[in-house]
Amino acid sequence: MKMCLLPFAALFLIFQGCKPDSEYEVTGNVSDGNTGLAVSNAKVYIDFSKLENGAYSNSFSNITETETDELGNYNVEFRAEKVVEYRVRVEGDAFFNVFDTLNRNEWLASESNEHSVLVYRDSKIKFHFYSSQSGITVLFKMMPHSENCGTCCSESNYVFGGIVDTTFTCPVYGNQTIEYELTRISGVQSSQETGQIDVYEDEVNFEYQIN
C-alpha cells in the first residue's frame, strides 16, 4: 500500500486556514451615545445561555472578556456550542452598564461578526427647592431625556407647595442638555418659565428658591 504524505508546511497552512464550526470572532466599537466619542478601557464581556440536557437554561455564563483600545475598538475569539442566546455586557468607569442580548443566529461561526455598543455617562442632578413663604405652589417638569434608562428620572413631574426645603437626586444620562418647565401658582394666578440643565459632569446642582 502506498501512502501519500503531505509536507508539514502544507498541513500547517490547511489547518491555519480552517476554523472549527464552533469558533467565533466578534469585533466592535464602544462609544458615548450622546457625544459619539470613543470609550477606551471599557470592559466587554461575552456571555451565553445554552441547551443543557435538551432544556433551555435562562442563566448566562461568561465565555470571554476583553477591554477596548484607545479608539474604543475590541476583538474577541471564542468557541461555543449549543448556544441559545448571547449577551454582550459593557462596563466602563463613569458609565451606566449596558446589556445587549442577541439571538444565536446573529453571529455566525467561522466568520467575522460585528457588534458595536453605545454607552452613556452615569451622571446625577442634585435638586434643591426651598421656600419660606406659604401660598405658592410650583409644578416642575423635566422634558423627555435619557431614553431607555431604567433608573433615570425620565420625564418626571414634581409638586412643591407652601414652606418647603427639599433636596433629592435624579440619575440621568450625562453629556446632554435637559429642558424643563416650571409653573408657579399663587391663588388664581399662574406663570410659566422654561429652562435648561447642562449635564456635562458626574454631578450637577439645580437650586430653585420659591418666592
Secondary structure, 3 states (H helix, E strand, C coil): CCCCCCCHHHHHHHHHCCCCCCEEEEEEEEEECCCCCECCCCEEEEEEEEEECCEECCCCEEEEEEECCCCCEEEEEEECCCEEEEEEEEECCCECCEEEEEEHHHCCCCCEEECCEEECEEEEEEEEEEECCCCEEEEEEECCCCCCCCCCCCCCEEEEECCEEEEEEEEEECCEEEEEEEEEEECCEEEEEEEEEEECCCEEEEEEECC
